[in-house]
Amino acid sequence: MYKYCEMQTDIFGTIYILTEETELLDISLSEDDWGKASKKYDAAFAPDDAVLVEIKSELEEYFKGDRKTFSFPIKLNGTVFQEKVWNELLNIPYGETRCYADIANAIDNPKAVRAVGQANRKNPIPIVVPCHRVIGKDKSLTGYTGTRTDLKEKLLELEGVLNG
């Protein structure tokens, strides 16, 4: 059964958190993103659900700078390649960055730099699966969820990577 809740954040405004049973399935960073996810999943609004309350609590701690890792289970739904990329992103420590080539090399596919970028763009669990920690080889803040580099910048500032 799919359940969701809304959460207010200083960085993104309202975000939407979607779970399947006990696992985090999706974090939508905008109403448009949530519109797409809610069409895909028939989810019940359940703001008091224990799993959602825990996820929300950990995200709040992260946004306050009090949490560096998450303890709740996640469920990745993508192609084999996307899931390889997303699992590799989970290895990037808080406050550190990697370039797209680093990720391609780590998954033993050094020529897949652009494909890594596309997988990053399709990451259904941003923040938790830290695609914001992947930057250009020249240290530029290339597209976050497509084009929203301002969001990437805010998350990297929160993590102390950039001086705000």
C-alpha positions as CSV (number, residue, x, y, z in Angstrom):
1,M,0.0,0.0,0.0
2,Y,1.3,3.4,-0.9
3,K,1.0,6.3,1.5
4,Y,2.2,9.9,1.3
5,C,2.5,13.1,3.3
6,E,3.6,16.7,2.7
7,M,6.4,18.4,4.5
8,Q,7.3,22.1,4.6
9,T,11.0,22.9,4.1
10,D,12.9,26.2,3.9
11,I,14.9,25.1,0.8
12,F,12.1,23.5,-1.3
13,G,8.9,24.8,0.1
14,T,6.4,21.9,0.2
15,I,7.8,18.4,-0.6
16,Y,5.9,15.2,-0.9
17,I,7.1,11.9,0.7
18,L,5.8,8.6,-0.7
19,T,6.2,5.2,0.9
20,E,5.4,1.6,0.0
21,E,4.8,-0.3,3.2
22,T,7.9,0.5,5.3
23,E,10.2,1.8,2.5
24,L,10.7,5.3,1.1
25,L,9.8,5.2,-2.6
26,D,9.8,8.9,-3.7
27,I,10.5,12.4,-2.6
28,S,8.9,15.0,-4.9
29,L,10.5,18.4,-4.6
30,S,7.7,20.3,-6.4
31,E,4.0,20.2,-7.0
32,D,4.7,19.3,-10.7
33,D,7.0,16.4,-9.6
34,W,4.3,15.2,-7.2
35,G,1.6,15.4,-9.9
36,K,3.6,12.9,-12.0
37,A,4.4,10.6,-9.0
38,S,0.8,10.7,-7.8
39,K,-0.5,9.6,-11.2
40,K,1.9,6.6,-11.1
41,Y,1.0,5.5,-7.5
42,D,-2.4,5.4,-6.0
43,A,-1.4,6.7,-2.6
44,A,-3.4,7.5,0.5
45,F,-2.7,10.7,2.4
46,A,-1.4,9.5,5.7
47,P,0.4,12.3,7.6
48,D,0.2,10.3,10.9
49,D,1.6,7.0,9.5
50,A,4.5,6.0,11.7
51,V,6.9,5.3,8.7
52,L,6.2,8.7,7.2
53,V,6.5,10.4,10.6
54,E,10.0,8.8,11.0
55,I,11.1,9.8,7.5
56,K,9.9,13.3,8.0
57,S,11.7,13.5,11.4
58,E,15.0,12.4,9.9
59,L,14.6,14.9,7.0
60,E,13.9,17.7,9.4
61,E,17.1,16.8,11.3
62,Y,19.0,16.8,8.0
63,F,17.7,20.2,7.1
64,K,18.7,21.6,10.5
65,G,22.2,20.2,10.0
66,D,21.8,17.6,12.8
67,R,21.8,14.5,10.6
68,K,24.3,13.2,8.1
69,T,22.9,9.8,7.2
70,F,19.4,8.3,7.1
71,S,18.3,5.1,8.8
72,F,15.0,4.3,7.1
73,P,14.8,1.7,4.3
74,I,14.5,2.9,0.7
75,K,13.2,1.1,-2.4
76,L,14.8,2.0,-5.7
77,N,12.7,1.6,-8.8
78,G,14.6,2.1,-12.1
79,T,16.5,0.3,-14.7
80,V,19.4,-1.9,-13.8
81,F,21.8,0.9,-14.8
82,Q,19.9,3.6,-12.9
83,E,19.9,1.5,-9.8
84,K,23.6,0.9,-10.1
85,V,24.2,4.7,-10.3
86,W,21.8,5.4,-7.4
87,N,23.4,2.8,-5.2
88,E,26.8,4.3,-5.9
89,L,25.5,7.8,-5.0
90,L,24.7,6.3,-1.5
91,N,28.4,5.9,-1.0
92,I,29.2,9.6,-1.3
93,P,29.6,10.9,2.3
94,Y,27.8,13.9,3.6
95,G,29.8,17.0,2.8
96,E,31.7,15.5,-0.1
97,T,31.2,15.6,-3.8
98,R,32.1,13.5,-6.8
99,C,32.0,14.2,-10.5
100,Y,30.0,12.3,-13.1
101,A,33.1,10.5,-14.3
102,D,33.9,9.3,-10.8
103,I,30.5,7.7,-10.6
104,A,30.9,6.1,-14.1
105,N,34.3,4.7,-13.1
106,A,32.9,3.4,-9.8
107,I,30.3,1.4,-11.6
108,D,32.9,0.0,-14.0
109,N,31.4,1.9,-17.0
110,P,33.8,4.8,-17.6
111,K,32.2,5.8,-20.9
112,A,28.8,6.3,-19.4
113,V,29.3,9.8,-18.0
114,R,26.3,11.3,-19.8
115,A,24.2,8.3,-18.9
116,V,25.1,8.8,-15.2
117,G,23.9,12.3,-15.6
118,Q,20.6,11.1,-17.0
119,A,20.2,8.5,-14.2
120,N,20.9,11.3,-11.6
121,R,18.2,13.4,-13.2
122,K,15.7,10.5,-12.8
123,N,16.6,9.8,-9.2
124,P,13.2,9.3,-7.4
125,I,14.6,9.9,-3.9
126,P,16.6,13.1,-4.0
127,I,18.3,14.3,-0.8
128,V,18.4,10.7,0.6
129,V,20.0,9.3,-2.5
130,P,22.4,12.3,-2.8
131,C,22.5,13.2,-6.5
132,H,23.1,16.8,-5.3
133,R,26.6,15.6,-4.4
134,V,27.5,15.0,-8.0
135,I,29.0,18.0,-9.8
136,G,30.9,18.7,-13.0
137,K,34.5,17.8,-13.3
138,D,35.3,21.5,-13.3
139,K,33.5,21.8,-10.0
140,S,30.5,23.5,-11.7
141,L,27.0,22.8,-10.3
142,T,25.5,21.1,-13.3
143,G,21.8,20.4,-13.5
144,Y,20.0,19.1,-10.4
145,T,16.8,17.3,-11.2
146,G,17.3,18.6,-14.7
147,T,18.0,22.3,-14.4
148,R,17.4,23.4,-10.8
149,T,21.0,24.1,-9.8
150,D,19.9,26.5,-7.2
151,L,18.5,23.6,-5.2
152,K,21.8,21.7,-5.5
153,E,23.6,24.8,-4.4
154,K,21.4,25.1,-1.3
155,L,21.9,21.5,-0.3
156,L,25.7,21.7,-0.8
157,E,25.7,24.9,1.3
158,L,23.8,23.1,4.0
159,E,26.4,20.3,4.0
160,G,29.2,22.8,4.1
161,V,30.6,22.0,0.7
162,L,30.0,25.5,-0.5
163,N,30.4,28.7,1.4
164,G,27.0,30.3,1.5
